[in-house]
Amino acid sequence: MRRMTDDDLAAIAAGAPAVVKARAFVDWVGAGRALTQTGRLRRADALALVELLDTGDVLDPRFPTQTSAELYRLTLLVEWAKASGLVRVVRGKIVAVRKDAKLLQRPAELVCRMLATIPTLGSELGHSVVAYDAVHTIEAVFGETVGHGGSLSLQHACEVAWNTAMLRYSFPHASELQLEFQRLRSDRDVRLILEALAGLEVLTIGDDTVALTPLGSWAVGGWLGLGTPASDTLSVKVTLQESADPEIWRRLRVPADIRLDRFHQVLGAAMGWQDYHLHMFEHGSDRYGFPDPDLDMRDDHEVTLGALLIHPGDRLDYEYDFGDSWEHEIVLETVEQDDHDGPRCIDGAGRCPPEDAGGIHGYEHLRRVLAHPDEDGHTEALEWLGLERASDFDATAFSLERANAAIAGMLSFGPA
């Protein structure tokens, strides 16, 4: 398949229905349009826009529209344009934002902006817990889609969104009927949100399937910090320092523009770490991780791996768990300009040490104790590891399939 160029992506984005409508709406707003006292479009303007923009809102003459708030798709478009910085409200008028006027001429960037801002719309997306918690639920659905190769059943998308929302909401006194009503309302909102995003041409919705488009793979990967298909591909070797018999290492292929915080997750999944502890990248005198001014730690959310590893041989140090201090060496082996299907592990060796084993020297001690049944602590070590026999612990064990399954699971941001 031919690689998508910037011109290809721009052409697709320019024709996306949501982009076309957003541009037309900003043109209509022009120098300003008066709003009602509640900050809504005037009824006559709203009805005219339904026709002008072909929003899909149904106008039933038997039930005359009283306010623009009754027009779901138009209201969503207006609030979406506000959140995206295309228009704003000033002194009772809605006006176009001049400083972002150039964004309208960069449709691919506009798609990225609109994709990133829709989760912030909350109640404008619906009246379920999925809509109220859209910042988490939409990312979870997209993460699950990426983790499943770019497509997902609509039923599973609804389940992921619901389960993600229920991590933050609960209905402790609801009856089964009331809970079922909440779930049905959430499923409806998931479909409406996905329908809106399909208008950006980032996904398609079939009879029972949601699938990312080429534009979606480019935009969503970048939005989630996982990299974009158009970027170079880095091959890096990650080695757990001081590990021996066997040396523990993984070879990873990742987009160059993967965010460093996401690379931390990929690295941990491939190695076998559970992400229970803090981490830190070191590049020269710079440190990246969870931002902490006391540790002089920069936010690893704000830099990509490719900005630090540029030429083959470039090195990055990584520490996981500041107590056990599992230190890793990351070396860039190759930079390639080819298509990729996201982060993955392509080779490796050695079992990941158990969490909280006391660092590399503690792990060596654990292995010695396991190897000698008469050694003090042998029984306790078996119990701690949950093993019946010491022979069940294989320090050489490594499964490429399991490593990539762990990476795919990491990409699925919804709850297990």
C-alpha positions, 0 to 999 in steps of 0.5 A, a space after each residue: 500500500 502506498 504511504 500516505 503523504 501530507 498532501 493525501 492527509 490534507 485532501 482527506 481532512 479537507 473533505 471531512 464533513 465536520 471540517 467542512 461544516 466548521 469552516 462554513 460555520 466560521 464563515 457564517 459567524 464572520 465579524 459577529 452574530 448576536 446571541 440570546 441572553 443564555 448564550 445560545 444562538 437565536 432561534 431564527 439563526 439556528 434554524 437557518 444554520 441547520 439548513 445551511 450546514 446540513 447538520 442532520 437535525 430533524 425539524 418537525 413542524 408538529 413540534 416547533 423548535 423553541 431554542 437552539 439547545 434542542 438541535 443536538 448536532 448544531 449545538 455540538 458543532 457550535 460548542 466544538 468550534 468554541 473548544 477548538 478556538 475557532 470562535 469565541 463569545 464576546 459581549 453577547 456575540 459569537 465572533 471568529 478568532 482571528 489568531 486561529 484563522 490560519 488553522 482553517 487553511 490547514 485541514 489536517 491540523 484542524 482535524 487534530 485540534 477538533 479530535 483533541 478537544 471533543 472529549 472536553 465538551 462533556 455534557 454537550 456530548 450527552 447526558 450519561 456518565 460516558 459523556 460526562 467522563 468523555 476525557 477518559 472514556 473517548 481515549 479509552 475507546 481509541 486506545 482499545 481500538 489501536 490495541 486491537 489493530 485499528 478496529 473494534 466491535 461497536 459492542 466492545 467500544 460501548 463496554 470499554 466506555 462504560 467500564 471506564 466511566 464506572 471507575 469514577 462513577 457509581 450507582 450504589 442504590 440503583 435498581 437493576 432496571 435503573 442501572 440498565 437504563 443508565 447503560 442504555 443511555 451510555 451506549 447511545 451516547 457512545 454511538 453519537 460521539 463516534 458518529 461525530 468523530 466519523 465526521 472528521 474522517 478519523 474512523 468509520 462505523 459499520 454495522 457492528 464495527 468501528 475502524 480507524 481510517 488512514 487519517 485516523 491512524 495518523 491523527 489518533 496515534 499522535 493525539 495519544 502520544 503513540 506516534 504517527 504512521 508518517 514518522 520514521 521508525 526507530 529500532 532500539 535495544 533495551 538492556 537491563 544493566 548488570 543482568 547476566 546468565 542470561 543478559 536481559 534485553 529487548 529490541 523494540 521498533 517504535 515510531 520516532 515521534 512516540 512520546 517519552 511517557 508512552 515509550 516508558 509504557 511500551 518498554 515496561 510492557 515488553 520487559 515485563 514490569 508492572 508500572 507500579 513505581 516511578 521511573 526516570 529517563 536520563 539524557 546527558 544532564 537532563 532528566 525526564 519523568 513525572 515532573 518534580 522540581 525538587 528532583 529537577 525532573 522534566 515532564 516526559 509527556 512533553 518530549 518524543 523519543 526521536 528528539 533524544 535518539 537521533 543517530 545510531 549509537 545514541 544512548 538514553 538511560 532509564 531507571 525504573 523503581 527508585 528503591 530497587 533501581 532497575 537501570 536500563 541502557 537504551 541504544 538506538 540501532 537503526 532509523 528507517 523511513 518505512 511504514 510501521 504498525 505501531 510500537 512492538 517488540 521484535 526480539 529479546 532474551 531473559 525473564 523479567 525479574 520479579 517486582 520488588 526483588 531488591 534490584 539486580 543484586 537482590 534478584 541474583 540472591 533470589 536466584 541463588 536461594 531458589 537453586 539451593 533447597 537447603 539455603 535459608 529462605 528457600 521455602 519463603 522464596 517459593 511462597 513469595 513467587 507463588 511456585 511449588 518447585 524451584 524448577 518452575 522458575 526459568 530465568 531464561 524464559 522469554 516469549 515474543 508473543 507475550 511481550 507484544 500481547 503486553 504492549 497491546 494490553 498497554 495500548 488498551 487504555 480501558 480497564 481490564 
